[in-house]
Amino acid sequence: MPDLDVGSEQFTDEDRLYSGSRFRDVVDALFANPYQHVWGREGEPPLPFQDVTIKTVFGGLLSRARPPRFERAAERSLDSHADLRWGPDRKGFARLLHPNAVCLTGRWQITEETPYSGYFARGSTSLVVGRYSSGASGMRRGQIRSMALVGKLFPTTDPDHSTPLRTANFITQEDIGGARTESINAAELLNAPNVTVFRRGPAGTILIKIATVFRRVDQEPTIRQLYPIAELGKPADEPTRSPAFMRLLVAPGAPVIAGADLDVRDEVMAHIFNRGDPAPKRTLTFTIEVTDDGITSGTAFRVRRAFRNWRRIGTMVFDNAVASYNGDAVIHFTHPTWRQNRNDPATATRVNGMKVR
């Protein structure tokens, strides 16, 4: 899967010295500078929009810039485990992909028996920070867009846990080439989505370049494995047992937010808030489904995946959200390097910042 949240190529002490984060610190950062002090209130400024093009990502179709900033950024997204990347000026870094989003906070819960380890095991409950965004240069209903939800799990249920904790990140998305999904209720978010390159027309060229870069710095550009969650909180001597595939769906019964030309950020916010009211009124719930039964077919320009035997094992319930500068420029979600065997760390593609296989 192409990287969702790539920022600047710089690798800093925040990346090298990461030893965990406090949930409260991350949440406070996200809510520190909202684009709208009260979402939807009359007189608030419009939500900003940054387009994604060959020029904004690579500097142009024929750019020969050195160092290649997207390649460096892709490496950093794989190698850095930092949850917040403030940068030297405390303003974060420009995001090259999926720059416009809403961040959410809530709880991850696994309620059903599973054969998996870590926070995929039954009874696992953790705090979670999510980021819901849209790619394919479309943010509004009716446009071709690729909605995505990435998240980080904190192995605690105490929002004021005093010591830093290392997090586990996941990445899910619709068809990477885009879709015309009418609402977030209808979006099927997968860690292994389809890819329809030319659904974007000539702009599909950007996906080809992105996939080429990811193959150069890692291996598989269209799947993000789930082993970080299966290894979170797991005893060191317990084998990793991770599902191959995960699907996130808005829970049945959630209302569909009305509105032609609706910005996906406003749609997500409306699930939790009433316009002009700062207090959350509702929750937004996603079901967590997994399977180990999936096949891939097609070509690099039209990847198709078929799954069987999905099992619902839990939910992710978000009770607060914000669209903010720090949510677009500071928070970071690590992309797991590819493993030939998802349950065996010894088969990792990248080790200590270097591609080894």
N, C-alpha and C positions, 0 to 999 in steps of 0.2 A: 504494500500500500504506500503510495507517495506520502511523504511526511506532511503532517497536518499543522504543526506548530513550529516550523523552523524560524529561527530569528537570525540575529547577526552571527557572523562566522567566528567572532572572537571567543577564545577559550580562556576563562578567567579563574582567579582563585576561588570564586563562588562555585565553579565547577569542580576544580581539583580538590578542594578541602571539604566538600559536602559530607556531613555526617548525620543528616536528618533535619527535620523541621518540626516546629510546633504548629498544630492545627490552628490555634488562635492567631498566630503571627501571619499565617497565610491568609486566613479569612480577613483579618484586619487590613492587610495590604490590598485585597481585592475591593473592599468597600471604602477605601480611603479617598478615592477620586472618581466617583461615578460621573458619567457623561450627563446624566440628569439627576439632580439632587433628590427629586421625587419622580419616579417613573410616570410618564404620561400626564403630569400636571401641566395645566395651561401656562404658557410662557417659558417652558423648558426648551433648550436647544434641541434640534434634531440629532438623532444618533449619527455619528460620523460613518462614512463609508470609504473604504480603500479598495480599489480594484486590484485584481491579480492578473498580470499579463506577462508575456515573455520578457518585456523590458523591465518590469518591476522585480521579477525573480532572478533573471539571468543578465540583465543589462542590455537585452536585445537578442534577436534570433542568431545573429552572427558574432555575438560578443566573444572576444578573446581575452577578456579581462583576467589579470593575474594578481593575487591568487583568485581562483574560481570561487566566488563567494558562496554560491549555493552548495557546492561540494563540501566546503569547509563547514557550512551550516548543517548539512546533513550528517557529517561526522560528529559534530557537537551534539546534535539531537540524540545520537546513539550512545555517545560516551559520557555525557553529563547527566548526573542524577539530581542536580539541583532542582528544588521546587520553585524557588524565586531567583531570577537573574536580574539584579538591580543595575549592574553596570557601574562604571566609575562616576557617572553623573547622577545616579539614582533615578534615571528615567527609563531604565530597561533597554530593550533593543527592538528594532523594527521587525515585525513578523513578515515573512515572505509568502507564506501560504496561510489560508484561513485567518486573515487578520481581523475579521469582525465577528464578535461573539458575545454571548452571555455566560457568566460564570454562576454556578449553583453550588449550594452546600446541602448536605443531608447525610443519609445513612445507607450503607450497603448491608444487606441481610441475606444469609443463605438459610433457608428454612426446610429444605428437603434433603434426604439422605443422598450422598453422592460418593463416587469412588475416588474423589480427588483430595488433594492435600491443601494445606495453607488456608487461605480465605475463600476457597471453593468448598471447604468441608462444611457439613451441616452444623448449624449453631454459630457460624462465624458472623460477627457483627462489627462493623467498623465505620468510622466517620469517612466521608468522601467529599472531595471537591471535584466538580465537573466543569467542563467548558463546552457549550453547545454552539456550533458554528455552521456556516454554510460556505461551500467552495463552488467551483465552476463559475465564479464571478457573478453568481446570482444570489441575492438575499431575499427576494420578494416572491410571493405566491404568483404562479404563472410563468416564472422564469425557469430556465434550466439551472438547476443548482444541485449540490451534493451535500446534504446535511450530515453532520458528524457530531459525535459525543465522545470526548476523551475524559479520562478521570484519573484521580489518584486516591488510593486508599491509605488511611492512617490507621495503624493497628491499635486503636483505642476507641472507647465510646465516650471518653471524657473530653469535651471541647477545650478544657483548660489544663489538659495534661502538661505537666511542667517541664518534662525533658524532651529534647528533640527525638523524633522517630523517623526512621527511613520509610519511605512510601513505596507502594507498588502502583504502577501506572498501566492503564489500558487505553486502546484506541479503536473506535468503531466508526463506520461510515457507510453511507449509501454508495451506489454505483459511483466510482471515482470520476467517470466521465460526465456524471450528472443525470438528473431525472426531473420529471415534472410533478413530483409528489405534492399534493395539495396542502398537506398539513403535517405537523410533526407526529400526529396520531397515526398517519399512514406510512411513516418512514420506517424502513427495516434497516437497522444499524448493525453492521457485522464487522468482526475483525478480519474477515476475508470477503470483501465485497466484489461484485462484478466490476468490470472495467469496459466501458464503451467509449473508446478514444474519440471518435469523430462525431459523437453526439454534440460536442461543442463546436462543430464545424472546423474552420481553419485553426481556431484556438486550441484544438486538440493536440497541436504540435507541442504545447507546453508539457503535456503528460508524457510524451515520448522522451523528452529531454529529462524530465524528473525521474522516470523509470531508469534511464540510462545511468544517471548519477547514482541512484540507490543501488543498482547492481554493481557499480564500481566500488562503492564504499562498504556495502553489505552483501546480501545475496538476493533475497526475495523482496521485490518492491511493493507487492500488493497484499501481503498478509502480515499482520502483527500478532505474533504468538502471545499466549496468555500466561506463560510460566511465572512472570513476576508475582501475580496474585497467588498462584499455587505454591510459591516459596515464601510468601509473607507470613511471618510468625511460625514457620515450620521448624521443628528441631533439626539441627544440622545433620543428624544421622538418619533422618527419615527420608526416604526417596521422594523425589518430586513426582507428583501425579497431576498433570494439567490437562484440561479438556483441549481439544484441537480448535473448536469453533465456539463462538459466543454470539448471541443475538440479543439486542436490546429493543424492546417495543414499549411504546406508551401503553400503560395498563388499560384493559378494556373498561369502558364506562366513563373515561375522562371526556370532558366536553371538547368539541372541535371549536376552536376560536374562529369567529366569523371575521370576514373582511377581505375585500378584493385588494390585490397589490400589497398584502400584509408583509411587513418585514419580519423575518423569522425571530429576531430578537424581541420584537413586540409580542409575537405569538407566545414565546416561552414565558416572558414576564407576565402575560395575561393569565396564564395557568395558575399563577401564585398570587398576583396582586390585582386589586382594582385600580384603575387609572387614577392618579392623583392622591392615592392613599399610601403612605409609607409602610404600613404594617402588612405583613404577609397574611393572606386570608385563606389560602388553600395549599395543598401540596401537589407536586407533580411526580407521579410514580412510573417507573419503568420496570417491566418484568425482565428477569435475567434467565435466559435459556441457553443451554449448551448441548453439544453433540460431538461425537468423534467420527461421525459418518458423513463425509463430504467428498466430492470429486470435482476436479477442475478440467474444463475443456475449452476449446476455441483457440484463438490466436492472440498474440500480444496486443493487437488492436481491438479485440473483442473477447475478453476473458469471461467465461461463464462458469458459475459454481452451482452445484446442486447438492442439497443436504437432505438427510433423512433423520428421523428419530430425535427431533428436538425435545428436550425435557426442561420444563420450567423448574428452576431450583431456588428462586428467591426474588427479591425486589430491591430496587434502589429508589429511595424516597427522598426527594428534594423539598426543603421547606423554606428556602430563601434564595434570592438570586440578585444579580447586579450586572449591568453593562458598564464597564469602567475602563479607564486608561490602563491601569495595572493589570486588568484581566486580559487586555490585548497585547501589552508590551512587556510585562514582568513575569507572570506565571509561566512555568515551563513544565512540559510533560515528556518524560523520557520515552524514547522509542526502543524497545528491546531488540538487540541484535538477533539475527536468525541463528537458530540451532538446527543442525541436521536431525538431531533427536531432541524434541522440545523438552524432554524430561532429564536431559543429560548436559550439565554445564560444560563438560569437557568437549562438546561438539559445537561450541559457540563460534560464530564467524569472526567476531571482534573480541580481542582480549587486551585489556590495558591500553585502549586507544589505538590498537593496531589491528588491521585485518590479517588473520592468520590462516584462513582457508577460503 
